[in-house]
């Protein structure tokens, strides 16, 4: 299960966000950025990730192939 794990992206990775009006926007999260998995995967292999304080959908396979899992941070260090 990926929920709660953080990943550093080694390659630019596509992600999708949805506005309050229901409009979807595609962005490329650049290499070196860190995302945190919030939930998923869903039925289509999508997971919810948090990046720069915003929620995005990303394919689980993209995250696993283009990112590296970071060690867990203890509560004392956050």
Secondary structure, 3 states (H helix, E strand, C coil): CCCCCEEEECCCEEEEEECCCCCEEEEEECCCCEEEEEEECCCCCEEEEEECCEEEEEEHHHHHHHEEECCCCCHHHC
